[in-house]
């Protein structure tokens, strides 16, 4: 027999809500798979390395020596750049810069984009307007849109943050919109409306928990895209500006000395590869966990 929650809920037999605890268990299970564990371990090691940068290299990233473009030695494991600065130190600090962008801009893009996609709950016209705005953003190639943002804001960390945030909005907004349209036709949502449950309650208790999985997976995937956005803009000179290091900026400068000093490019290139691999493994593990639910 179906029972009714008189506090404003829905029929228990018609409301297969997936609570936050269930989602958390799925994500933790994903991290226990071989791919998830490898991705999480690799990412954890990179984050730890970035956090320990001041302790590992107390001289900082801009300490200059007497020998420019020197080869590997006991003092400088990857050699020095054209100004005599330690390439390994600058690579680790560059990783620190990239992670600060990824771990702030991507979550911000996911939250704002999801809210834009769910705005149709408040008003049909508002939801339609947000979708048209997302369509406009989607119509621009990512690198062109990023360059436009940089030209408006100016080069630097904030410009890269804004570029990653804006470019990712359609990914999360359209996903949230599609999930909302599907969930609104479910029996438990229709039952909640019949019972007079407030829209906000329906959204937070029923709709949002059921669309969070693809958004989390997309966030992990977009981490990889964001890495290339930073690298692409920095390589063309529109990202982090000297003397602050970033992996993309180091690739841009190191390419000029590739023949005489390959380690200049190999260091930041390898770290970029490892960072990309970590997020790729995590996104694959999360995607499989979500599909098995």
N, C-alpha and C positions, 0 to 999 in steps of 0.2 A: 504494500500500500504506500502510495506517495504521501510524504509529509511536507508541510509548508513551513518555511522559516518565517515566522511572523515579525521578525526584526528587520525585514526588508530584503531578505535573500530570495532565492529561487527554489523551485522544487528540487529536492536533493537528488532524485533519480534522473533529472534532466540537466544537471550542472556538473559536468566532468571537469571542474577547474583543476588546473595544474598549479599548485601552490609554489611559493618561492623555495620551500624546502625540497620539493621534488626536482625543481630546476637545478638547485645547488648540488643535489646528489648526482644528477646526470653530468654536470660539469666536473665534479670531483672524480666520477667514474671515468670520464674522458681522459683526465690527467693520469690515471693509473694504467692506461693502455700504453703499449710500447711507443707509439708515435707521440702521444700526449706527454708521457714522462720524458722522452727525449727532448721535445720542444720546450717543456717547462724547465727542464734542467739546463738546457742551453741558454734560454732567456734569463734564467736566474743567475747563471754565471756571468752573463754580459752585464746585467744590471748591477751585480756585486762589483764587477770590475770598474764600472762607471762611478759607482759610489765611492770606491776606494782610490779614485784618481788623485785627490789631494794628498793622500798618505803615501801613495806609491811614487808620486812625482811632486815632491814638496816645492820644487823650483817653478812649478806651473807650466803652462803650455807655451809661453812666449820667452822663455829663458834662452838667450842666444850665446853660442859658443864661438870659437875662433875659426872652426873649419866648416865651410859650407859644402853640402853635397858629399859629406864624408861617408864611407862605407860602414858596414856593421862592425861594432867593436864591443868590448866589455862594458864600456860606458854608455854606448848607444846601440842597442841591439838591432835596430833597423836603420841605423845611420842617422844623418842629419839632413835637413832641408837646405834650400839655397841661402838661408840666413843663419845656418848653424844651429837651428832648433831641433830637439830630439823628435824624430818622426813617431816613435812609439808613444811618447807622452802626448803628442798632439792627436794621435789616432784615438787614444783612450779618452781624451777630453772631447774629441769629436763625437765619439760614441755617446758620451754624456749629453752633448747638445742634441743629438738625434733622438735619444730616448726621451728627453724632456719635451720634445715636440710630439712624438708619437703618443706618449702616455697622457698628454693633455688635450691635444687637438682632436684625436680620433674619438675619445669618449664625449667630448663636447659636441662634435659633429653628430654622433649617434643620438645623444639626448635631444638636441635641437631639431634634427631631422625627423626623429620619431614624433616629437610634439607637433611638428608641421603636418606630418602625415595623419595624425589623430585629431587634427583641428576640426575635421568634419563632424565630430561629435557635438561640438558647440553650435555649429552653423553650417548648413550645406554650402552657402555662398563662401564662407571663410575657407572651408575645405577645398572647394573648387579653385578659389584664388591661390591658395598655397600650392596646389598641384600645377597650376599654370606657371607659377614662379619657379618651381622645381624643374618644369619642362624647359624653361628658358636657360636655367643653369646647366641642365643636361645637354643643351644644344651646343655648348662651347666645348671644344677639346680641352682636356684637363690642363695641359701645359699652357695653352693660350689663356685660359681662365686664370691660372696661377700667375702668369706674367701680367695680366690686367690688374689683379689684386696688388701685386708688388709695385706696379707703376702708380697706383693710387696711394698706397700706404708708405712705400719706400722699402728699400732692402732691409734685411735683418730678421731676427727671430720672430717678431710679431707678424711680419708679412708672411713668413712661411706658415705660422700658426693659422692665420686667417685663410690662407690658400688651401691648406689641408682641410680646414673646417668647412669652407664653402663648397669645395669640390665633392666632398662626401655627402652633402645634404640630400641630393636626389637618391642616392643608394638607400639611405635609411628612411627617407620620407616616403618613397614609393613602396618600399617593403611594408612599412607600417600601414599605409593606406590600403594596400592589397589585403593585409591581414585583417584590418578593421572591416572591410567589406565582406570578407568571408565569415568572420565571427558574428557580425550583426544578423546573419541569417540562421545562426544556430538556434536550436530549440530553447536552450537555457537562457539565451539573451532575450528571445521573444517572450519567454515566460516572465522574465524579470520586468520587461516593459509592461506586460499586462498587469502585473502586481503593483505597478506604480513606483518601482525602484528608481531612484535618481540616476541621471545619466553618469554623474561622476562615480557613483558606486558601481554601476555596471562596468564602467571603464576600468576602474582600479581593481575590482574583485574578479572580473570574468574575462574581459577582452585583453587587457594588457598582459596578464600572466600567460595567455595562450599565444601571444605573438612575440614574446621576448626571446625565444630560442633562435629563430632566424636572424634577429637583430644582433644577438651575441655572436653568432657565426659570421655575419657580415662584418662586424667590428674587427674580428680577428683577421678576416680576409683583407679588409681595408688597411690594416696595419702595414701589410706588404705593399699595397699601392702607395701609401703615404711615404714609405721609405724612398720609393722612386720619384715621388713628387719633390721631396727635399733634395735628392741627388740631382734630379734634372734641372731644377731651378738654380741650384748652387753651381752646377757645372757650367751653366751659361752666365754665371756671375750675378744672378739675381737673388741669391740666398744669403747665408751668413757671410758677413764681411770681415776681412782681416782686421786685427790679428786673431779674432775668435775662430777656433777651428770647428769644422763640421766634416763629416765623411765625404759629402759631395764636393765641398769646397777644396778639400785636399786632393780629390781625384782631378778636379779642374786644374789645380796648380801642378800636380805631379805629372800630368800628361805631357807637360812641356819638357820634362826631364826624363822621360821614359827610357830613352836609349842609354843615358849615362847613369841613371839611378833607378832601376826597376822597383826597388823596395818602397820608393816614395808612393807608388800606386798600389803595390801589392798589399801593403798594410791596411789602409782604409778599405780597399776592395774586398779583402778577405773578411773584415769585420762586417761590412755590408752584406756579404754573402751569408755569413753565420746568422746575422739578425733576420734576414729574409727567410732562411731555413727554419729558424725557431718559430716564427709566426706562421709559416706554412704548415709545419707539423701540428701546431696547436689548432689551427683552423680545420685541418683534416680530421683531427681527433674529435673536436667539438661537433663537427658536421655528422660524423658517424654516430656519435652518442645521441644526437637529436633525432636522427632518422630511425634509431632503434627504439625510441620511447614508445 
